[in-house]
Amino acid sequence: MSKLDLEWLAVFDEVYKTGNVTKAAERLGMAQAAASTALNKLRAHFDDRLFTRTAQGMQPTPHAERIYPNLREALAQLAQAQGNRSSFEPARAQRRFRICMTDISEVVLLPGLLDHLRHAAPGVHIETEIISTHSGRRLQDGDVDLAVGFMPQLDAGFYQQVLFMQNFVCLAAQNHPRIGAKLSRKRFEEEAHAVVSSSGTGHAIVDTTIARLGLKRNVVVRLSSFLSVARIVAHTELIVVVPRILGNVLATQEPVKVLAPPFTLPAYAVKQHWHERFHADPGNAWLRRTLAQLFSGS
């Protein structure tokens, strides 16, 4: 065991967690060829394939599963001996993170994050994908580093942190012929509505509340995202219910007005979520801290 290189163990750990040599290399800030070489040396050292390629990615062999707890503990002990010093240096890091978020977050949160990274971590790159029913599995498999939104379906095996609380507002065109500075319950029921059905936004709360209160809603269009909703509302007589943080931004981009709903809608928590497999990853931890610092209390 004295011939084992610590870098090889780090590659073993990341391949085990991500099921992908390329992703392991990205997380460690090394070339894919170097990670592949380290994996081959590990295979020779243990006289075992360790990982086999499958449709679900690189899956550990029985021997790899047996030795992983010991190797992971060894890495943890070494990190503790080094004073838990993070091996992720944002100013020098070359790493790509994938964040699962809503289209709302892309509009109101992503610009702030990218502006911060431009100065604090210029070598860090971001990819986004829209929250879906597959997001939990993708977090677990390491295909996604972090998810930001309203995701109550994530439970066992996931960590979460509240970034801020969010409530809802109504939008109507500035020149709407029947709606002034206030929106009454009667007018809410009589006007035509646009409704957005988008995962991870807490919008189901609106539907549930409307049904519980026995309100009528004349829905004439259902949209798959919030990207076009402001323009549609600005140039029609439709009204729409949106999260407040988005409504305030949209009101600066299109001639729409922000109105309080004529009934009480519950607030909900916008959280960041990550899988327990990557809780101790220095890069993942840095990204979580960065989002918390930028957006807590937004």
C-alpha positions in Angstrom: 0.0 0.0 0.0 3.0 2.3 0.4 3.1 2.7 -3.4 -0.4 4.1 -3.7 -0.4 7.6 -4.9 -2.9 10.0 -3.1 -4.0 11.4 -6.5 -5.0 7.9 -7.5 -7.3 7.6 -4.5 -8.9 11.0 -5.2 -9.6 9.7 -8.8 -11.1 6.5 -7.4 -13.3 8.5 -5.0 -14.6 10.8 -7.8 -15.2 8.1 -10.3 -17.1 6.1 -7.6 -19.3 9.2 -6.9 -19.9 10.4 -10.4 -19.7 7.1 -12.5 -17.7 9.1 -15.1 -14.0 9.6 -15.6 -14.4 12.9 -17.4 -16.5 14.3 -14.6 -14.0 13.0 -12.1 -11.2 14.8 -13.9 -13.2 18.0 -14.0 -13.9 17.9 -10.3 -10.3 17.3 -9.5 -9.0 20.0 -12.0 -7.0 17.6 -14.0 -6.9 16.4 -17.6 -9.0 13.4 -18.5 -6.0 11.5 -19.7 -4.3 11.9 -16.3 -7.4 10.6 -14.6 -7.6 7.6 -16.9 -3.9 6.9 -16.3 -4.5 7.0 -12.5 -7.4 4.7 -12.8 -5.3 2.2 -14.8 -2.6 2.3 -12.2 -5.2 1.7 -9.5 -6.5 -1.3 -11.5 -3.0 -2.7 -11.7 -2.4 -2.1 -8.0 -5.5 -3.9 -6.9 -5.5 -6.4 -9.7 -9.1 -5.7 -10.4 -11.1 -3.7 -13.0 -12.6 -1.6 -10.2 -15.2 0.0 -12.5 -17.0 -1.4 -15.6 -18.7 0.7 -18.2 -22.5 0.3 -18.3 -25.5 2.2 -19.7 -25.7 3.9 -16.3 -22.0 5.0 -16.4 -18.9 3.5 -14.7 -20.2 1.1 -12.1 -18.0 -0.3 -9.3 -17.1 -3.9 -9.2 -17.7 -5.9 -6.0 -14.1 -5.5 -5.0 -14.3 -1.7 -5.5 -17.5 -1.6 -3.3 -15.7 -3.5 -0.6 -12.6 -1.3 -0.5 -14.4 2.1 -1.0 -15.4 2.7 2.6 -11.8 2.2 3.8 -10.3 4.4 1.0 -12.9 7.1 1.6 -12.1 7.0 5.3 -8.4 7.3 4.5 -9.1 10.4 2.4 -11.2 11.9 5.2 -8.5 11.3 7.8 -5.9 13.0 5.5 -8.2 16.0 5.0 -8.6 16.3 8.8 -4.9 16.0 9.3 -4.4 18.9 6.9 -6.8 21.0 9.1 -9.7 20.5 6.7 -8.0 22.9 4.3 -10.1 23.2 1.2 -8.4 21.9 -2.0 -10.7 24.2 -4.1 -9.2 27.6 -4.8 -11.8 29.6 -6.7 -9.4 32.1 -8.1 -7.3 29.4 -9.7 -9.9 26.7 -10.3 -10.7 25.4 -13.7 -14.1 23.6 -13.2 -17.5 23.4 -14.8 -20.5 23.2 -12.5 -24.0 22.2 -13.6 -26.9 23.8 -11.8 -30.5 22.6 -12.1 -32.8 25.6 -11.8 -36.0 27.2 -12.9 -36.4 29.6 -15.8 -37.2 32.2 -13.1 -33.8 31.6 -11.5 -32.1 32.0 -14.8 -33.7 35.4 -15.2 -33.3 36.8 -11.6 -30.4 34.8 -10.0 -28.0 33.6 -12.7 -26.8 37.1 -13.8 -25.7 37.9 -10.2 -23.8 34.6 -9.9 -22.1 35.0 -13.3 -21.0 38.6 -12.4 -19.6 37.4 -9.1 -17.7 34.5 -10.8 -16.2 36.8 -13.4 -14.1 38.4 -10.6 -13.9 35.7 -7.9 -13.5 32.6 -10.0 -12.8 33.4 -13.7 -12.0 29.8 -14.5 -15.3 28.5 -13.2 -18.0 27.9 -15.9 -21.7 27.3 -15.3 -24.2 25.1 -17.2 -27.8 25.1 -16.4 -30.7 22.8 -17.0 -34.4 23.2 -16.1 -35.7 21.4 -13.0 -37.6 18.2 -13.9 -38.8 15.0 -12.5 -35.4 13.5 -13.2 -33.5 16.2 -11.2 -33.2 14.1 -8.0 -31.6 11.2 -9.8 -29.3 13.5 -11.7 -28.1 15.1 -8.4 -27.6 11.6 -6.9 -25.6 10.5 -10.0 -23.4 13.6 -10.1 -24.7 14.8 -13.4 -25.9 17.9 -11.6 -24.0 19.6 -8.8 -26.8 21.7 -7.3 -30.5 22.4 -7.7 -32.1 25.7 -6.9 -35.9 26.1 -6.5 -38.9 24.7 -4.8 -38.5 20.9 -4.7 -40.4 19.3 -1.8 -40.1 15.9 -3.5 -36.4 15.6 -2.5 -36.2 13.9 0.9 -33.9 11.1 2.0 -30.3 11.4 0.9 -30.5 15.2 0.1 -29.3 18.2 2.0 -31.1 21.5 1.6 -30.6 25.2 2.6 -33.2 28.0 2.4 -32.0 30.9 0.3 -35.0 33.1 0.7 -38.8 33.1 1.1 -41.0 33.9 -1.9 -44.6 35.0 -2.4 -46.8 35.8 -5.3 -48.1 38.8 -7.2 -50.4 39.4 -10.2 -49.3 41.1 -13.4 -51.5 43.0 -15.8 -50.8 45.4 -18.7 -50.1 49.0 -17.7 -52.9 50.1 -20.0 -55.4 47.3 -19.0 -58.9 48.8 -19.7 -60.5 47.3 -16.6 -57.7 47.0 -14.0 -56.3 50.0 -12.2 -54.0 50.1 -9.1 -55.9 47.3 -7.3 -57.2 43.9 -8.4 -60.5 42.8 -6.8 -61.5 39.2 -6.3 -64.5 39.8 -8.7 -62.2 41.2 -11.4 -59.7 38.3 -10.8 -62.5 35.8 -11.6 -63.9 37.7 -14.5 -60.6 38.4 -16.4 -58.9 35.9 -18.7 -55.7 34.3 -17.4 -52.4 33.0 -18.5 -51.1 30.1 -16.4 -47.5 28.9 -16.3 -46.9 25.2 -15.4 -43.2 25.1 -14.5 -41.4 22.6 -12.2 -39.6 23.8 -9.2 -41.4 27.2 -8.8 -44.0 26.5 -6.1 -46.7 27.4 -8.6 -48.8 24.4 -7.5 -49.5 26.4 -4.3 -51.5 28.9 -6.5 -53.6 26.2 -8.0 -54.2 24.5 -4.6 -55.2 27.8 -3.0 -57.6 28.8 -5.8 -59.3 25.4 -5.7 -59.6 25.6 -1.9 -61.1 29.0 -2.0 -63.6 28.0 -4.7 -62.4 30.7 -7.0 -63.1 30.7 -10.7 -60.3 31.3 -13.2 -60.8 31.6 -16.9 -57.6 30.1 -18.2 -57.1 30.8 -22.0 -53.5 29.8 -22.3 -51.1 27.5 -20.5 -47.4 28.2 -20.9 -44.5 25.8 -20.3 -42.2 28.6 -19.0 -42.1 32.2 -17.7 -39.9 33.5 -20.5 -42.7 34.9 -22.6 -45.3 35.7 -20.0 -44.5 39.4 -19.5 -44.7 40.2 -23.2 -47.9 38.2 -23.5 -49.5 40.1 -20.6 -48.2 43.5 -21.8 -49.8 43.1 -25.2 -53.1 41.4 -24.2 -55.7 41.8 -21.6 -54.6 38.6 -19.8 -53.5 38.6 -16.2 -51.1 36.1 -14.6 -49.9 35.1 -11.1 -46.1 34.9 -10.8 -43.5 34.8 -8.0 -42.8 38.3 -6.7 -39.0 38.2 -7.4 -39.8 37.6 -11.1 -42.7 40.0 -11.3 -40.5 42.9 -10.1 -37.9 42.1 -12.8 -40.5 41.7 -15.5 -42.0 45.1 -14.7 -38.7 46.7 -15.6 -38.7 45.0 -19.0 -42.3 45.3 -20.3 -45.2 47.7 -19.7 -46.8 45.6 -17.0 -47.9 46.5 -13.4 -47.4 44.5 -10.3 -50.6 43.9 -8.2 -51.3 42.3 -4.9 -53.5 39.2 -5.3 -57.0 39.7 -4.0 -56.7 36.8 -1.6 -53.9 35.4 0.5 -51.4 33.1 -1.1 -48.9 31.2 1.1 -45.2 32.0 0.9 -42.8 29.2 0.0 -39.0 28.7 0.5 -36.6 28.8 -2.4 -33.8 26.4 -1.5 -30.6 25.0 -2.8 -30.4 21.2 -2.8 -27.5 18.7 -3.1 -27.0 15.0 -2.6 -25.2 13.7 0.5 -22.6 12.0 -1.8 -21.2 15.4 -2.6 -21.6 17.1 0.7 -17.9 17.1 1.5 -16.7 17.9 -2.0 -14.7 21.2 -1.6 -15.9 22.6 -5.0 -19.6 21.8 -4.3 -19.3 23.3 -0.8 -17.7 26.5 -2.2 -20.5 26.8 -4.8 -23.2 26.4 -2.0 -21.5 29.0 0.2 -21.3 31.4 -2.8 -25.0 31.1 -3.6 -26.0 31.5 0.1 -23.8 34.6 0.4 -25.2 36.1 -2.8 -28.9 35.4 -2.4 -29.8 34.7 1.2 -32.6 37.1 2.1 -33.3 38.1 -1.6 
